[in-house]
Amino acid sequence: MNISKILMLGSFAALCLTSCMNEEFPESNARQGSMSLTVDQLEPSSTRAVETANFPVLIYSLTEGKQFASYDKASLVPNKIVMPVGNYYAEAHTPGTLEKIMSAPFYSGRDEFEILQNINTVSTVVCRMANGSFTVKFTDTFAEAFSSWTVSIDDGTASAIIYTSDRDGLNPATLYMRFEENVSALNVNFVGTTTSGNRITASNRLTKKQASEQYDSDSEYFSGGDAIVIIFNTVESTEGDVTGVSVNANISFEESDESFDMEVEDNVTDDGGEEPGGNEPGGGAGSDAISLDLPEDMVVSAATDPSLGDTYIAAENGIKSIKVKMSSTSEDMIASLNDLAGNYDGVDFISGAEVVGNQEMVRLFGDLGQTLAVPAEGDTEYTFPIGNFFTLLAFLPGEHTFTLIITDMQGNTKDGLLKLTVE
């Protein structure tokens, strides 16, 4: 496979919504009935009421397998539509297309109905949020302690909501994410620099299980309509030095304004030393036995020296695992990563690709015209060449985040983040 194949993106056909009837359905039919349609919102809470009159509406025949009618807006749907006897469904949604990350909520709904002879059927398309919302807040203590920061939120895919201090400031706008199926945890990663120059990193997982039980929800998985608020505060030593960040989160559901606490797990922080430098990794118990020397965050292009991405790893007890995960603000990058996962077994950078002993990864880089050696289990040193990605990334403007998770033979772990920006 060459790089052009890796970068190949799927094309999507656009559906033109017009107020018309399908000519293949006769207007005069001895076996006819009628239908009256309304578009509504699922039991909207006071803070999430939405106007559905401008939602495009499409009606399909289940019997014929064809589109019967479409309307640019729900307000243009006639009070009564004469239709041949048969089974149908109607769809309505927010104008536009549901994307993975959006700046506004997206509502959609569907209703199936049957047209009976000489009977008027009432169909109500109930629309609900198809994506969840994220609001990030910072305490006053945090604002005083940090001069810069980056926050990324993902659901295990390569797409992430990313906030930066330079672009978003202390009051970031609420953003919206379309969740994949069966997502039970969200990853929240933080990299920041304090006013005294210390580098702080943190990696957390949020789950809704506890909140779902409190609300008597039937699922612990994230879904459209979930509204999540994440609050960052500082962690200080007894001397008053900032040594990390704490993360609290709550969630509310589409049918209610009441919020519930979420579980925050796997908190990892590190003070990064007295001087600003590369992205110092965090770790768990025993992580001092592992060294992870990540480069500083950088802006890269095709001309960037690949050696600047060399990431040195050492484990005195021997390396058991090196996982590499990637997230990105670029939809093209996401498509490329999905393409890789589909063509190389065990090279899924979205969920986390294992480097140790992975000959499929060797084959991938060979197909890209690059040489890669992978470590064996028990090796005590290894350099992972993130610079090998520079040529690929150069065609994909955006922010690309690498997460490395190192585990030694005794179960100790250490992780770290590196953000590459392509302008």
C-alpha positions in Angstrom: 0.0 0.0 0.0 1.4 3.4 -0.9 0.6 6.7 1.0 -2.0 7.8 -1.5 -4.1 4.7 -0.7 -3.7 5.4 3.1 -4.9 9.0 2.5 -7.9 7.9 0.4 -11.1 9.2 1.9 -14.6 7.8 1.4 -16.9 10.0 -0.5 -20.5 10.8 0.6 -23.3 11.5 -1.7 -25.3 14.6 -0.7 -29.1 14.3 -0.6 -31.0 17.2 -2.0 -34.1 18.0 0.0 -36.9 19.5 -2.1 -40.6 19.9 -1.4 -41.8 17.4 -4.0 -43.6 14.1 -4.4 -42.0 11.1 -6.1 -43.5 10.8 -9.6 -43.3 7.0 -9.4 -46.2 7.1 -6.9 -49.5 7.7 -8.7 -51.6 10.6 -7.4 -54.8 8.7 -8.1 -55.1 5.3 -6.5 -58.2 3.3 -5.6 -56.5 2.1 -2.5 -55.5 5.3 -0.8 -55.5 6.8 2.6 -53.9 9.9 4.1 -51.4 11.0 6.7 -51.0 14.1 8.9 -47.5 14.6 10.2 -46.0 16.6 13.0 -42.3 17.0 14.1 -41.7 17.4 17.8 -38.8 17.2 20.3 -38.4 14.5 22.9 -39.8 15.8 26.2 -37.5 18.9 26.1 -36.1 20.2 29.3 -36.4 24.0 29.8 -32.8 24.6 28.8 -32.9 22.4 25.6 -36.1 23.4 23.8 -35.5 23.6 20.1 -37.6 24.9 17.2 -38.4 22.0 14.8 -40.3 24.0 12.1 -37.2 24.4 10.0 -36.2 20.7 10.1 -36.2 19.0 6.7 -38.6 16.0 6.4 -38.3 12.9 4.2 -40.9 10.2 3.8 -40.0 6.8 2.5 -42.0 3.7 1.5 -41.1 0.6 3.3 -43.3 -1.3 0.8 -41.7 0.1 -2.3 -38.3 0.9 -0.9 -38.4 4.3 -2.4 -38.5 7.9 -1.3 -42.1 9.1 -1.4 -41.8 12.8 -0.6 -39.4 15.4 0.9 -39.8 18.9 2.3 -37.2 21.5 3.0 -38.9 22.4 6.2 -41.5 20.8 8.5 -43.5 24.0 8.3 -44.0 23.2 4.6 -45.6 19.8 5.1 -49.3 19.9 4.1 -51.9 19.3 6.8 -52.9 16.1 5.1 -50.9 14.1 2.5 -52.8 11.6 0.3 -50.8 8.4 0.0 -51.2 4.9 -1.5 -52.0 2.2 1.0 -48.7 0.7 2.4 -46.0 1.0 5.1 -43.9 4.1 5.4 -41.5 5.9 7.7 -40.8 9.6 8.1 -37.5 11.2 9.1 -36.7 14.7 10.3 -33.5 16.3 11.6 -31.6 19.5 12.2 -30.6 21.2 8.9 -27.2 20.0 7.7 -25.2 16.9 8.4 -24.4 15.2 11.7 -20.6 15.4 12.2 -18.4 13.8 14.8 -17.5 17.1 16.4 -19.9 20.1 16.1 -20.4 23.5 17.6 -24.2 23.0 18.0 -26.6 20.2 18.9 -28.0 18.0 16.2 -31.5 16.5 16.5 -33.0 13.7 14.5 -35.9 11.3 14.7 -37.9 8.7 12.8 -41.4 7.3 12.9 -42.9 4.3 11.0 -46.6 4.2 10.1 -49.1 2.4 8.0 -51.5 4.0 5.5 -54.9 2.3 5.5 -57.6 2.7 2.9 -59.8 5.8 3.5 -58.2 6.4 6.9 -56.1 9.4 8.0 -53.0 8.3 9.9 -51.3 10.6 12.4 -47.5 10.4 12.4 -45.3 12.2 15.0 -41.6 12.3 14.4 -40.0 12.8 17.8 -36.5 14.3 17.5 -33.9 13.9 20.1 -30.3 14.9 20.4 -28.0 12.7 18.3 -24.9 14.1 20.0 -23.7 14.9 23.6 -22.5 18.2 24.9 -19.3 19.1 26.6 -18.7 22.2 28.8 -15.2 22.7 30.3 -14.8 25.0 33.3 -11.8 26.2 35.3 -11.8 27.4 38.9 -10.4 30.8 39.9 -7.5 28.9 41.6 -6.7 27.2 38.3 -6.8 30.5 36.4 -4.3 32.0 38.7 -1.9 29.1 38.6 -1.7 28.2 34.9 -0.4 30.3 32.0 -1.3 27.9 29.2 -3.0 24.5 28.8 -4.5 22.1 26.3 -7.5 19.8 27.1 -8.5 17.0 24.9 -11.7 14.8 25.3 -12.3 11.7 23.2 -14.4 8.6 23.2 -11.7 6.2 22.2 -11.8 7.2 18.5 -9.3 9.4 16.7 -11.6 12.4 16.9 -11.3 14.6 19.9 -12.7 17.8 21.3 -9.6 20.0 22.0 -9.5 23.2 24.0 -6.4 25.4 24.2 -5.8 28.4 26.4 -4.6 30.6 23.4 -7.7 29.9 21.3 -10.5 29.3 23.9 -9.4 31.1 27.1 -11.0 30.5 30.5 -14.6 30.2 29.1 -14.5 27.7 26.3 -17.7 27.3 24.2 -19.7 24.2 24.6 -19.0 21.6 21.9 -20.9 18.5 20.8 -19.7 15.0 20.0 -21.5 12.1 18.3 -20.7 9.0 20.4 -19.8 5.7 18.8 -21.8 2.6 19.9 -21.1 1.1 23.3 -18.8 3.9 24.6 -18.7 3.5 28.4 -15.7 5.7 29.2 -14.3 9.1 28.0 -10.7 10.0 28.0 -9.8 13.5 29.3 -6.1 14.5 28.8 -4.5 17.7 30.1 -1.2 19.3 29.4 -0.4 22.7 31.0 2.3 25.0 32.1 2.1 26.9 35.4 3.0 30.5 35.9 6.2 29.4 37.5 7.1 27.3 34.4 6.3 23.8 35.6 4.8 21.4 33.1 1.7 19.5 34.4 0.1 16.5 32.7 -3.0 14.5 33.7 -4.9 11.6 32.2 -8.4 10.7 33.4 -11.3 8.5 32.4 -15.0 9.5 33.0 -17.7 6.9 33.3 -21.5 7.5 33.6 -22.3 4.2 35.4 -22.8 5.7 38.8 -24.9 8.6 37.3 -27.0 6.2 35.3 -27.8 4.2 38.4 -28.8 7.3 40.2 -31.1 8.3 37.3 -32.4 4.8 36.8 -31.0 4.8 33.3 -31.0 1.5 31.4 -27.5 1.9 30.0 -24.0 2.9 31.2 -23.1 3.9 27.7 -22.8 7.5 26.5 -25.5 8.6 24.1 -27.0 11.6 22.4 -28.5 14.0 24.9 -25.9 13.5 27.6 -24.7 16.9 28.8 -21.3 16.7 30.5 -19.6 19.4 32.5 -15.9 19.0 33.3 -14.3 21.2 36.0 -10.5 21.6 36.4 -8.9 22.7 39.7 -5.3 22.7 41.1 -3.6 20.2 43.3 -1.1 21.8 45.6 1.7 20.5 47.9 1.8 21.4 51.6 4.3 24.2 50.6 1.6 25.6 48.3 3.3 24.6 45.0 1.0 23.4 42.2 1.8 19.7 41.6 -1.1 18.7 39.5 -4.8 19.2 38.5 -8.0 17.7 39.8 -10.9 16.8 37.6 -14.5 16.7 38.6 -17.4 16.0 36.3 -21.2 15.9 36.3 -23.8 14.8 33.7 -27.4 15.6 33.0 -29.8 13.8 30.6 -31.9 15.1 27.8 -35.2 14.6 29.7 -34.0 16.4 32.8 -32.1 19.5 34.1 -30.9 17.6 37.2 -27.2 16.8 37.2 -25.4 13.8 38.7 -21.8 13.2 39.6 -19.7 11.1 37.3 -16.9 8.7 38.2 -13.4 10.1 37.5 -10.8 7.3 37.3 -7.1 6.7 36.7 -5.9 10.2 37.6 -2.3 10.7 36.6 -0.4 13.9 37.3 3.2 15.0 37.3 4.9 18.3 38.0 7.3 18.1 35.1 10.3 19.6 37.0 11.2 23.2 37.7 12.0 24.2 34.1 9.6 24.0 31.1 10.6 21.3 28.7 9.1 18.3 26.8 5.8 16.7 27.7 6.8 15.0 31.0 4.8 11.8 31.4 2.7 10.7 34.3 2.7 7.3 35.9 1.5 5.0 38.5 3.2 3.2 41.4 6.7 2.1 40.4 6.7 4.3 37.3 10.1 5.7 38.4 11.5 2.4 37.0 10.5 3.6 33.5 11.9 6.5 31.5 9.8 8.2 28.7 11.6 11.1 27.0 9.1 12.8 24.8 9.9 15.7 22.6 8.3 19.1 23.2 5.0 19.9 21.4 5.9 21.2 18.0 4.7 22.5 14.6 5.7 20.1 11.9 5.8 20.0 8.1 7.2 17.6 5.4 10.6 19.4 5.8 10.8 18.8 9.6 13.8 16.7 10.6 12.3 13.3 11.6 14.9 12.8 14.3 13.1 15.6 16.3 10.3 13.1 16.9 12.6 10.4 18.4 11.1 9.2 21.7 13.5 7.4 24.0 12.0 4.7 26.3 13.9 2.8 29.0 12.7 0.2 31.5 15.1 -1.3 34.0 12.8 -4.2 34.6 12.3 -4.8 30.8 9.6 -3.5 28.5 6.4 -5.5 28.5 4.2 -3.2 26.3 4.3 0.1 24.4 0.9 1.3 23.3 0.6 4.2 20.9 -2.8 6.0 20.6 -3.5 8.9 18.2 -6.3 11.5 18.2 -6.7 14.4 15.8 -8.8 17.5 14.9 -8.5 16.5 11.2 -11.2 14.3 9.7 -8.8 13.3 7.0 -6.4 12.0 9.6 -9.2 10.1 11.2 -10.0 8.5 7.8 -6.4 7.6 7.3 -6.2 5.9 10.7 -9.3 3.9 10.1 -7.8 2.9 6.7 -4.7 1.7 8.5 -6.6 -0.3 11.0 -8.6 -2.0 8.2 -5.5 -3.0 6.2 -2.9 -3.9 8.9 -3.9 -6.3 11.7 -2.9 -4.9 15.1 -2.2 -1.4 13.8 -5.2 0.4 15.3 -3.8 3.7 16.5 -7.4 4.9 17.4 -7.8 2.3 20.2 -4.1 1.9 20.8 -1.5 0.0 18.7 0.9 -2.3 20.5 4.5 -1.7 19.3 6.3 -4.6 21.1 6.9 -7.4 18.6 4.4 -6.0 16.1 5.6 -7.1 12.7 2.5 -5.6 11.0 3.7 -2.2 12.1 7.1 -3.0 10.5 5.2 -3.9 7.3 3.2 -0.7 7.4 6.3 1.5 7.6 8.0 -0.6 5.0 5.1 0.1 2.6 5.6 3.8 3.4 9.2 3.5 2.3 10.5 3.7 5.9 12.5 1.4 8.1 11.1 0.5 11.6 12.5 -1.9 14.1 10.2 -2.9 17.0 11.4 -4.1 20.4 11.0 -7.6 21.8 9.4 -8.2 25.2 12.1 -7.8 27.9 14.2 -5.3 26.0 15.3 -2.5 28.3 15.6 0.3 25.8 13.8 1.5 22.7 13.4 4.6 20.6 10.0 5.1 18.9 10.4 7.3 15.8 7.3 9.6 15.9 9.2 11.5 13.2 8.2 8.8 10.7 4.7 10.3 10.8 5.8 13.8 9.8 5.5 13.2 6.0 2.0 11.8 6.4 0.9 14.5 8.8 2.2 17.3 6.5 -0.8 16.8 4.3 -3.3 16.9 7.2 -3.6 20.4 8.8 -4.8 20.3 12.4 -3.7 19.2 15.9 -2.5 15.6 16.2 -2.0 14.1 19.6 0.1 11.0 20.4 -0.4 9.2 23.7 2.3 6.6 24.6 1.6 4.2 27.5 4.6 2.1 28.7 4.3 -1.0 30.9 7.3 -2.9 32.2 7.6 -6.6 33.1 6.5 -5.9 36.7 3.4 -4.1 35.7 4.6 -0.6 36.3 3.3 2.0 33.9 4.1 5.5 32.6 2.4 7.6 30.0 2.8 10.9 28.2 1.4 13.1 25.5 2.9 14.8 22.4 0.9 17.3 20.3 2.0 18.0 16.7 0.4 20.9 14.9 0.3 21.1 11.1 -0.6 24.6 9.9 
